[in-house]
C-alpha cells in the first residue's frame, strides 16, 4: 500500500458541518482557526486545501509573471 495515500470518512451534521478526522489534521498540519478552501467539481467531488498554501501558490505565480516582464 502507498503510504502517501489516505482515506477517511466524515459525517455531515445537521448544520452542514463536518469534522476532519484527527489523523488527517495531523498529516496535513490543519489546526484550530485555520482557514480552508473547498474546491468543487460536480463530476469529481470536493477537495479541501489550506488557504495559506493557495495564497503562497498565487504569490509565486504573480512573482514569476512579474519577473518575466
LUMVEX-188610 format. One line per 10 residues: number of its first residue (from 1); their letters; for each residue x, y, z of N, C-alpha, C. Coordinates in Angstrom, 2 decimals, always signed. Each point is the difference from the previous one (the first is absolute). Example, Ala and Ser with C-alpha at 12.3 -4.5 7.8 and 13.67 -1.06 7.14 Angstrom:
1> AS> +13.19/-5.69/+7.80/-0.89/+1.19/+0.00/+0.90/+1.20/+0.00 | -0.35/+1.05/-0.72/+0.82/+1.19/+0.06/-0.77/+1.09/+0.73
END
This chain:
1> XXXXXXXXXX> +0.84/-1.19/+0.00/-0.84/+1.19/+0.00/+0.89/+1.25/+0.00 | -0.37/+1.00/-0.76/+0.72/+1.27/-0.09/-0.22/+0.79/+1.29 | +1.09/+0.25/+0.73/-0.13/+0.68/+1.29/-0.24/+1.50/-0.12 | -0.06/+0.52/-1.22/-0.30/+1.42/-0.19/-1.47/+0.22/-0.36 | -0.77/-1.06/-0.06/-1.43/+0.07/-0.33/-0.82/-0.37/+1.23 | -1.12/+0.71/+0.19/-0.84/-0.22/+1.17/-1.46/+0.02/-0.41 | -0.84/-0.56/+0.86/-1.44/+0.11/-0.17/-0.62/+0.13/+1.38 | -0.90/+0.95/+0.14/-0.70/+0.22/+1.26/-1.48/+0.20/-0.31 | -0.81/-0.06/+1.03/-1.41/+0.33/-0.14/-0.33/+1.14/+0.95 | -1.03/+0.75/-0.35/-0.51/+1.07/+0.86/-1.52/-0.01/-0.12
11> XXXXXXXXXX> -0.66/+0.33/+1.07/-1.46/+0.06/+0.01/-0.44/+1.46/+0.00 | -0.98/+0.32/-0.83/-0.54/+1.35/-0.06/-1.08/+0.13/+1.07 | +0.15/+1.02/+0.85/-0.97/+0.24/+1.07/-1.20/+0.79/-0.50 | -0.95/+0.24/+0.88/-1.24/+0.70/-0.34/+0.25/+1.41/-0.55 | +1.07/+0.64/+0.42/+0.32/+1.35/-0.46/+0.91/-0.01/-1.23 | +0.23/-1.17/-0.59/+0.84/-0.10/-1.18/+1.48/-0.02/+0.31 | +0.36/-0.16/+1.26/+1.40/-0.01/+0.41/+0.56/-1.41/-0.04 | +1.30/-0.08/-0.29/+0.70/-1.28/+0.07/+1.17/+0.15/+0.96 | +0.42/-1.11/+0.57/+1.18/-0.03/+0.84/+1.09/-0.70/-0.81 | +1.12/+0.68/-0.16/+1.13/-0.62/-0.70/+0.69/-0.93/+1.00
21> XXXXXXXXXX> +0.16/-1.26/-0.36/+0.59/-0.96/+0.93/+1.38/+0.46/+0.50 | +0.31/-0.33/+1.25/+1.25/+0.42/+0.63/+1.21/-0.41/-0.83 | +0.03/-1.22/-0.49/+1.16/-0.45/-0.78/+0.18/+0.88/-1.24 | -1.09/+0.37/-0.65/+0.09/+0.87/-1.17/+0.53/+1.37/+0.40 | -0.49/+0.54/+1.11/+0.50/+1.30/+0.48/+1.48/-0.07/+0.30 | +0.43/-1.09/+0.61/+1.42/-0.16/+0.32/+0.85/-0.13/-1.26 | -0.42/-0.82/-0.93/+0.76/-0.22/-1.24/+0.17/+1.31/-0.78 | -1.07/+0.81/-0.05/+0.04/+1.21/-0.82/+0.22/+1.28/+0.80 | +0.27/-0.13/+1.28/+0.32/+1.16/+0.82/-1.15/+0.99/+0.13 | -1.21/-0.51/+0.08/-1.18/+0.85/+0.14/-0.25/+0.22/+1.50
31> XXXXXXXXXX> -0.05/+1.27/+0.39/-0.17/+0.35/+1.42/-1.27/+0.82/+0.20 | -0.44/+0.05/+1.23/-1.17/+0.81/+0.34/+0.24/+1.44/-0.45 | -0.99/+0.58/-0.66/+0.09/+1.38/-0.48/+0.52/+0.13/-1.42 | +0.54/-1.08/-0.58/+0.46/+0.06/-1.40/-1.19/+0.24/-0.92 | +0.25/+0.72/-1.07/-1.00/+0.19/-1.04/+0.27/-1.01/-1.10 | -1.06/-0.67/-0.43/+0.12/-1.01/-1.06/-0.77/+0.46/-1.23 | +0.45/-0.45/-1.15/-0.69/+0.25/-1.27/-0.62/-1.32/-0.44 | -1.25/+0.05/-0.42/-0.64/-1.17/-0.58/-0.12/+0.22/-1.50 | +0.59/-0.89/-0.76/-0.05/+0.06/-1.46/-0.98/-1.06/-0.47 | -0.94/+0.38/-0.85/-1.02/-0.94/-0.41/-0.07/-0.20/-1.50
41> XXXXXXXXXX> -0.25/-1.22/-0.38/-0.22/-0.39/-1.38/-1.17/-0.98/+0.03 | -1.07/+0.30/-0.72/-1.21/-0.84/+0.06/+0.27/-1.46/-0.37 | +1.00/-0.25/-0.83/+0.28/-1.37/-0.40/+1.04/-0.67/+0.89 | +0.96/+0.77/+0.52/+1.11/-0.60/+0.75/-0.14/+0.13/+1.51 | -0.85/+0.92/+0.47/-0.22/+0.11/+1.44/+0.62/+1.25/+0.60 | +0.29/-0.07/+1.29/+0.50/+1.14/+0.77/+1.42/-0.30/+0.47 | +0.85/+1.01/-0.11/+1.36/-0.07/+0.55/+0.12/+1.09/+1.05 | +0.73/-0.27/+1.05/+0.20/+0.97/+1.07/+1.49/+0.32/+0.08 | +0.32/+1.28/+0.07/+1.40/+0.42/+0.08/+0.13/+1.14/+1.00 | +1.20/+0.15/+0.54/+0.24/+1.11/+0.92/+0.10/+1.30/-0.80
51> XXXXXXXXXX> -0.67/+1.01/+0.46/-0.02/+1.31/-0.67/+1.41/+0.55/-0.16 | +0.82/-0.09/+1.04/+1.34/+0.59/-0.06/+0.85/-0.66/-1.09 | -0.21/-1.29/-0.26/+0.75/-0.67/-1.07/-0.39/+0.57/-1.36 | -1.27/+0.30/-0.21/-0.44/+0.58/-1.26/+0.46/+1.43/-0.15 | +0.07/+0.75/+1.09/+0.51/+1.37/-0.06/+1.46/-0.02/-0.42 | +0.78/-0.89/+0.59/+1.43/-0.12/-0.36/+0.14/-0.38/-1.48 | -0.84/-0.90/-0.46/+0.03/-0.43/-1.40/-0.34/+1.18/-0.92 | -1.04/+0.77/+0.34/-0.39/+1.16/-0.81/+1.11/+1.04/-0.01 | +0.63/+0.24/+1.15/+1.10/+0.97/+0.07/+1.15/-0.43/-0.89 | +0.30/-1.29/-0.03/+1.08/-0.51/-0.84/-0.32/+0.21/-1.48
61> XXXXXXXXX> -1.25/-0.19/-0.38/-0.41/+0.22/-1.39/+0.19/+1.46/-0.37 | -0.48/+0.92/+0.85/+0.14/+1.43/-0.30/+1.46/+0.43/-0.02 | +0.81/-0.55/+0.89/+1.43/+0.33/+0.02/+0.68/-0.47/-1.28 | -0.36/-1.20/-0.45/+0.59/-0.52/-1.23/-0.44/+0.85/-1.20 | -1.25/+0.43/+0.00/-0.50/+0.84/-1.10/+0.75/+1.33/-0.02 | +0.15/+0.62/+1.17/+0.69/+1.29/+0.07/+1.48/-0.12/-0.34 | +0.60/-1.13/+0.32/+1.41/-0.23/-0.29/+0.21/-0.13/-1.51 | -0.98/-0.56/-0.68/+0.08/-0.21/-1.44/-0.25/+1.24/-0.83 | -0.43/+1.10/+0.61/-0.33/+1.21/-0.76/+1.18/+0.89/-0.15
END
